Amino acid sequence: MCNDYRLMVELASVIEVFEHLRIKIRFPEGRPNIEAREDIRITDTAPIVRTVEGERGVGELVQRRWSWPGPSKKPVYNFRSEGREFSSNRALILCDGFFEFTDPIEKGKKRKDKWLFRKVGEPLFAIAGIWRATDKVGEAFTMLTMEPGPDIAPYHDRQIVILERDAWTDWLDPTVSAKSLIRPLPAGSLSVEQVG
């Protein structure tokens, strides 16, 4: 499952996308300094836009840790979406690409092959996530997962939930059914290239 993603988009461009979608962004902790990052890994801090309870069309942009400690102390960085509604603490995880790893194609190669997936025609997209407050690490987020769509299935048996832009406002509104928003993208929505 996805354990590495990237965000190379500047804050001004992020804000512009949300303005275009008529989603008002608040900065309750001040405007963060979002650096371009080729690799955001489990336990790293990264930007998310989270629900503002009771206000539709509004989100808070904050930086939080990716993953919280699970019952076995392993990090919870992916979370199955099937059968759940997520009626609170929803978040949009901002990225411009994510990575999946497969067994090497080349015989004798020891490291896994690394594949970069990007959304065709969109330099910024959002992964459906949830966040929670924990005693051990404070507030942290995780990515929701689902059965793979046609672009991911050749590489992995699960995938993260990628939301179409017209679903972002609804995802930030926990009164809208999560099940109505979680679905695979049509074939050809994601480009893929081998990067390692």
C-alpha positions as CSV (number, residue, x, y, z in Angstrom):
1,M,0.0,0.0,0.0
2,C,1.0,3.6,-0.4
3,N,3.8,4.4,2.0
4,D,5.4,7.2,0.1
5,Y,4.0,10.2,-1.8
6,R,5.1,13.7,-2.9
7,L,4.0,17.3,-3.0
8,M,6.0,19.6,-5.2
9,V,3.3,22.3,-5.5
10,E,3.7,25.7,-3.8
11,L,1.2,27.0,-1.2
12,A,0.0,29.8,-3.6
13,S,-1.0,27.2,-6.2
14,V,-2.7,25.0,-3.5
15,I,-4.8,28.1,-2.4
16,E,-5.6,28.9,-6.0
17,V,-7.1,25.4,-6.6
18,F,-9.3,25.7,-3.5
19,E,-10.4,29.2,-4.6
20,H,-11.4,27.8,-8.0
21,L,-13.4,25.1,-6.2
22,R,-15.0,27.8,-4.0
23,I,-13.6,26.2,-0.8
24,K,-12.5,28.8,1.7
25,I,-9.2,27.8,3.4
26,R,-8.4,28.9,6.9
27,F,-5.0,28.7,8.6
28,P,-5.7,28.3,12.3
29,E,-2.0,27.9,13.0
30,G,-0.8,30.5,10.5
31,R,0.2,30.0,6.9
32,P,2.5,27.0,6.9
33,N,5.8,27.0,5.0
34,I,5.2,24.1,2.6
35,E,8.4,23.0,1.0
36,A,8.5,21.0,-2.2
37,R,9.1,17.4,-1.2
38,E,9.9,14.5,-3.4
39,D,9.2,11.9,-0.7
40,I,6.8,12.2,2.2
41,R,7.0,9.0,4.2
42,I,5.2,7.5,7.2
43,T,5.6,9.6,10.4
44,D,6.6,12.7,8.4
45,T,4.6,15.9,8.9
46,A,2.6,17.0,5.8
47,P,-0.2,19.4,4.9
48,I,-3.8,18.3,5.0
49,V,-7.1,20.3,4.7
50,R,-9.6,19.1,7.3
51,T,-13.2,19.6,7.9
52,V,-14.5,22.6,9.8
53,E,-17.4,21.2,11.7
54,G,-20.8,22.8,10.8
55,E,-19.4,24.8,7.9
56,R,-19.8,23.6,4.4
57,G,-17.3,24.9,1.8
58,V,-14.6,25.6,4.4
59,G,-11.4,23.8,5.4
60,E,-8.5,24.2,7.7
61,L,-5.0,23.8,6.3
62,V,-2.7,22.4,8.9
63,Q,0.4,20.2,9.0
64,R,0.1,16.9,10.8
65,R,2.0,13.6,11.2
66,W,1.2,10.8,8.7
67,S,0.2,7.8,10.8
68,W,-0.7,7.1,14.4
69,P,0.5,4.1,16.5
70,G,-1.9,1.2,16.1
71,P,-2.7,-1.4,18.8
72,S,0.3,-3.5,17.8
73,K,2.4,-0.3,17.9
74,K,2.8,-0.5,14.1
75,P,1.9,2.8,12.3
76,V,-1.6,3.1,10.9
77,Y,-0.8,4.9,7.6
78,N,-3.5,3.3,5.5
79,F,-7.1,2.5,6.7
80,R,-9.7,0.4,4.9
81,S,-12.8,2.4,3.8
82,E,-15.1,-0.5,3.0
83,G,-18.3,-0.4,5.1
84,R,-17.5,2.8,6.9
85,E,-19.1,6.3,6.8
86,F,-16.4,8.5,8.5
87,S,-18.9,10.9,10.0
88,S,-16.2,13.1,11.5
89,N,-12.6,14.1,11.2
90,R,-12.3,13.9,7.4
91,A,-9.3,15.4,5.6
92,L,-8.0,15.9,2.1
93,I,-4.3,14.8,1.8
94,L,-2.7,17.1,-0.7
95,C,-0.2,15.6,-3.2
96,D,0.9,15.7,-6.8
97,G,2.0,12.0,-7.0
98,F,2.2,8.8,-5.0
99,F,4.4,5.8,-5.2
100,E,3.8,2.0,-5.3
101,F,6.5,-0.6,-5.1
102,T,6.5,-4.0,-6.9
103,D,8.8,-6.9,-7.1
104,P,11.7,-6.2,-9.5
105,I,11.1,-6.9,-13.2
106,E,14.8,-7.2,-13.8
107,K,16.2,-10.6,-12.6
108,G,18.8,-10.4,-9.9
109,K,17.8,-6.9,-8.8
110,K,17.4,-6.8,-5.0
111,R,15.5,-3.5,-4.6
112,K,11.8,-3.3,-5.5
113,D,10.7,-1.3,-8.5
114,K,9.3,2.1,-7.7
115,W,6.4,3.5,-9.7
116,L,5.1,7.1,-9.7
117,F,1.4,7.7,-10.2
118,R,0.1,11.1,-11.1
119,K,-3.4,12.4,-12.0
120,V,-3.6,13.2,-15.7
121,G,-4.2,16.9,-16.3
122,E,-4.1,17.9,-12.6
123,P,-0.9,19.0,-11.0
124,L,-2.5,18.8,-7.5
125,F,-4.9,16.1,-6.3
126,A,-6.3,14.9,-3.0
127,I,-6.4,11.6,-1.2
128,A,-9.3,10.9,1.1
129,G,-8.1,10.7,4.7
130,I,-9.1,10.9,8.3
131,W,-7.3,12.3,11.3
132,R,-7.5,11.7,15.0
133,A,-5.9,13.0,18.2
134,T,-3.7,10.5,20.1
135,D,-2.0,10.6,23.4
136,K,1.3,9.4,22.0
137,V,1.8,11.6,18.8
138,G,-0.9,14.2,19.0
139,E,-3.1,14.7,15.9
140,A,-2.2,12.5,13.0
141,F,-3.8,11.4,9.7
142,T,-4.1,8.3,7.6
143,M,-5.0,7.5,4.0
144,L,-8.2,5.6,3.2
145,T,-7.9,2.6,0.9
146,M,-10.2,0.6,-1.4
147,E,-10.2,-2.1,-4.0
148,P,-7.9,-1.1,-6.9
149,G,-9.2,0.8,-9.9
150,P,-8.0,-0.1,-13.5
151,D,-4.9,2.0,-13.4
152,I,-3.6,0.6,-10.1
153,A,-4.7,-3.1,-10.4
154,P,-1.6,-4.2,-12.5
155,Y,0.6,-2.9,-9.7
156,H,-1.2,-3.6,-6.4
157,D,-4.2,-5.3,-5.0
158,R,-5.4,-2.2,-3.0
159,Q,-5.2,1.5,-3.6
160,I,-5.6,4.8,-1.8
161,V,-8.9,6.7,-2.3
162,I,-8.3,9.5,-4.8
163,L,-11.1,12.0,-4.9
164,E,-12.2,13.8,-8.0
165,R,-12.0,17.6,-7.5
166,D,-15.8,18.0,-7.7
167,A,-16.0,15.7,-4.6
168,W,-13.6,17.8,-2.4
169,T,-16.4,20.0,-0.9
170,D,-18.5,16.9,-0.2
171,W,-15.6,15.1,1.5
172,L,-15.1,18.0,3.8
173,D,-18.8,17.8,4.7
174,P,-19.3,14.8,7.0
175,T,-23.1,14.9,6.5
176,V,-22.5,13.6,2.9
177,S,-22.2,9.9,2.7
178,A,-18.6,8.7,2.4
179,K,-19.8,5.7,0.5
180,S,-21.2,7.9,-2.2
181,L,-17.7,9.5,-2.8
182,I,-15.4,6.5,-2.5
183,R,-15.1,5.0,-6.0
184,P,-12.3,4.1,-8.4
185,L,-11.2,6.6,-11.0
186,P,-12.0,5.7,-14.7
187,A,-9.3,4.0,-16.6
188,G,-6.6,6.4,-17.9
189,S,-7.1,8.9,-15.0
190,L,-3.6,8.1,-13.7
191,S,-0.3,8.2,-15.5
192,V,2.5,5.9,-14.3
193,E,6.2,5.8,-14.8
194,Q,9.0,3.7,-13.3
195,V,11.3,5.9,-11.2
196,G,13.4,3.4,-9.4
